[in-house]
């Protein structure tokens, strides 16, 4: 059991100190000795992945933070250029109507995620 094999070992852990003790009927869990690190298939069919404390969950090798609902995004160069042109046109019709476009909008595509998870990364 102390080395890699080409098979799968299925069985019961030798004591209560191994693995989760709170599994519900129908759940299964893959875990390791690092407390909190686990992949849980819960009773409803959801897959829950947790890293150990201070460790990241890496998908496809990691490298970049994973964007989540409500993370911020900024307008990219093309969008910022268009916004600047609209601003110029409106201000030509009614001077001072629209304040200058912020330089923080500029980047390289339509929008860029500029905040993301610090605990989950994807490759």
Order of alpha helices (4+ residues) and beta strands (2+ residues): beta-beta-beta-beta-beta-beta-alpha-beta-beta
